[in-house]
Amino acid sequence: MMQREGFEIGEGCQIAGVSRAGFYREFTEQAPRQAEIELRDAIQRIVLENRCYGYRRVAAELRAQGRRENRKRVLRLMREDNLLALRKRRFVSTTESAHHLWVYPNMAAKLKLERINQLWVADITYVRLLQEFVYVAVILDAYSRRVVGWHLGEHLDAQLTLQALNRALQQRSIEPGIMHHSDRGLQYCWQAYVERLEECGFRISMSRKGRPWDNAKAESFMKTLKCEEVYLSQYRDLVHARESIDEFINEVYNGRRLHSALQYRSPAQFEAAQTRQLPQPAADSLQRLSL
């Protein structure tokens, strides 16, 4: 006896206990939203590969992919997803006060890296769920490439980056004079974030206008996270995404993934080797800093 694959709509509705009218109403409501999610995902993939593209080039790339999207719609979605102005403006106004937030010069470019906890680099990217986007902020030790703090949240705001910073501070002991480098995004210029950095003795550095390669190590990690974890997964919800990304960062990236810049060792292996090469007093100090 041959069996059909799948169900007719009427049969499916009967099995699920819903009416045809209810099914079509839900489909009509969800289809436009799902289409926009697909478009936003396509836009953000393009921007990830071409960080200097404006909305006109993104729209042209979409057309090359067979998507004929209005430029104004592309501009709106890029603005909503923090892919435009925040990386290009020297000063960013906060909605809570009338003054402007200060943008710090790029001091990391002149820094010669010699040890862990000398320079931390930070960045933000998006993560796609089934029905929405969420955002992940990360902080890496630039010397060892190790992720020392991260946070996944539903909102692209200063609390996202502050949570990642606090998590890093809980996991690692630092000394005054350590440098923190990021782009010029509002989330890193926010008063609460800057005050937390200053409270812990950080020197603050930011990328130059329109120069995403000034934060190349953080950008490189984000591309690794997207290509080796996010694009290969279909997260059910925020909890599922958080669990999967946590496993990737701690078990795979920090623990096992080999880096050519680290003589083909993982960040954890590289840091362990650095500790073994130092005299015992210095090794003990470094071990305390890396905890």
N, C-alpha and C positions, 0 to 999 in steps of 0.2 A: 504494500500500500504506500503510495507516494504521499509525502507530507509537504505542505507549503511552508516556505520560509516567511516568518513574520505574520502580522495580522492585518486584516482590513481595519480601517479607522473605526467602523461601527463595532467590530468584535473587540478591539482594544479598549474602547470606551466602556463596553459592557463588562469586560473583565476587571477594569480599574474602578468601576462603579461611578463613572462620571458621564454627564450628558454630552452629546455631540456639540451642543451650543456652548457648553462650558469649555470643552477642548478647543474649539475654534477661537473662543474669546481669549483664552490663555495664550494660544499660539499667536494671535494678532498682537497681543500686548508684548510678548517676549521677543518676537522676531526682529523688530527694529532695534531693540536694545542689544540683541546678540550680534546684529550686523555692525553696530557701532563698536562693540567690543573687538570684533574682528578687524575693523579699520584701525582702531587705536593700536592694536597689537602690531599691525603691518607698519604703521607710522613709527612706532618706537623701535622696531627692528631696523628700519632704515636709519634712524638717528643714531642707534647704537653703533652701526657700521660707519656712519658719516657724521661725526659729531659737530662739524661746522656747517652742515646743511641748514638753510633757512626753509621756510614753508614752501617757497616757490620750487626749490629743488626737490623737496620731499614730494610735492604734488606731481612733479615731472617723473620722479621715480615710480610713484604709484601708477601713473599712466603707462609707463614702460612695463609694469607688471599686469596690465590689463584692467586697472581700476580707474575709472574716470570720475574723480572726486573734485568737487568745487574747491578752489583755493581758499575761499573764506572758511569753509568747513575744516580744512586741514589746519589753517591758522588757529581757529578756535580750539581744536583738540590739542594742538601742540602747546598752546598757552595754558590750557587746563592741566596738562600733564607736566608742566614745569620744563618744557623743552625749548623755551625761547628766551624771554627777557631776563630771567634771573641770572643767567650766566654772562649777560652782556652789560648790565647796568652797573655803573660805579657806585651809586647810592640807591638804596631800596627803602621806600617809605614803609613804616609799620602802621597798621590800622589802629594801634593803641596809643600813639603819640604823634606829635607834629614834627619832631626832629628826625634827622636822617641817620641811618646806621653806617658806621665807619667800615670801610673796606681796607684790609691790611695789605702791605706790599708782599711780594713773593721773596721770602728769605730762604726758602728751602732749596732754591736753585744753586745757592752758593755753599750749601752745607755738605761737607765731606762725611759720608756715613762710615762709621767705624765700629758701632756696637748697637745692640738692641736698646729699645727705650730711649733712642736719641731723636727719632722723628716718627710721628704717627701721621698717617694720611687717611682722609675720610671722603666718602662719596655716598650718593643715593642712587637707587635704580628702582624700576617698577617690577612687579611680579603679577602675572595674570592668573586669576582664578576663573571659575566657570562663568560667573555673572558680573565680575567686577575686577578692578585692579587694586592691589595693595602695594606698599612701598617698603623697601629694605634699606636701612642705613648701616654702613659698615665702617670700622676703623681697623687699619692694618699697621703693623710695625714695618716701616719701610725697609729696614735692614734685613729682616728675616722673612718678609712677605707674610708673616703670620697674622691671621685675623684675631685681633685681641678683644673686639667688642662688636656687637651687631644687634639690631632690633628690627622686627617686622611689624608694621602697623597699618591701619586703614587710612590714615590721614598724612598728607605731605606737609608737615608743620615742624616747628622747632622741637616739640616733644619727641618726635621720632629720632632726631639726631641726639637729643639730650639723653634719651634712654640708652642709645648705643654707647655714648661716652661714659655714662655712669656704669654700665656693664663692664666696659674696658677697665675703668678705675677700680672696680671690685675685684677683677681678675689679675691685675698687674700692679705692682708697687712701682712708683716712679719717683724721680728726684726733680727738684726745680730746675728749669732750664731746658727741659724737653720741648721739642717743637711740634706744633699741630698744624698741618697743612690741609687745605680744602679748596673748593671752588668758591665763587662769590655769592652762592645762593643765599637767599634770605634765611634759610634754616641755620646757616653757620654764622651769619652776621647778627642773629637775634641776641638781644641783651642778656637773656638768661643763659644762653650757651656761652657767650663770651665771658660772662662773669664766672661761670663754672671753670672755664679754662684758666682764667687769671687766678682764681682761688687756689688752683692746684699747681701754680707756678709754670704754666705753659707759655712759651713764646708763640705768637700766632702768625701764621703765614697763609696767604691766599694766592691762587693762580691769577695771572694777568688776564686782562680783558680779551675774550675770544681766543684763549690759549688752553684748550682742554688737555694738551700734552704736558702742561706744567704739573698735572696730577696723574702722570702716566701709570704709576704703580697701582693706584686705586682704580683707574679706568681699566687696566689690564685684568685685575681681579674681577671686576663687574662683568667683563666679557666672558671670563672663565665660568663664573657662576651661571650666567644666562645659557651659555652653549653646553655646559656639561651637567647642569642640573635643571634649571627652570624650563628650557625648551624641550627637555626630554620627559617632562612630568605633566600630569593633569591633576592639579590640586582641587580637591573637593571644596575646601573652605580654608579659612585662615589658620585653623589648628593644624590641618593636614600640611599646609605649606610650611608652617613654622617647624613642625617635626622633621619634615624632609630636608629643609634647608639647614637645620641644626645638625643633622647627621652628615650632610655634605661638607659643611664648614669644618666641623670638629673631627670627624672620622676620616673623611676623604681628603679634603684640601689641606688642612693643617697637619694631619697625621700621616698621609700616604702619598699625596700627589708630588711628583718630582719636578723640580724647577731647574732649568738649565743655568739660570743666574746663581743658583745655590749649589753648583757642582752636582747637579742631579740628585739632590736630597730634598726631602719634604721640609717645610718650615720647622716642624718639631725636631726633626733630625739635625737640621742646621743649628738650631739654638742649643741642642744638647752637645753638639761638637764644639761650639764656641765656648761653652762652659768648661769642657774637658781640657781645652788648650790653655786656659788661664791659670796663673798661680793660685794656690788654694784660697787665700783671703779674697782675691778678686773674683774667683769662681763662686765662692759662697755668696758674695754680694750680688753677682749677676743672677745667680739662681733665685735669690729672694726677689729681685726685680722682675723676673720672668714668671713668677707664680701667678 
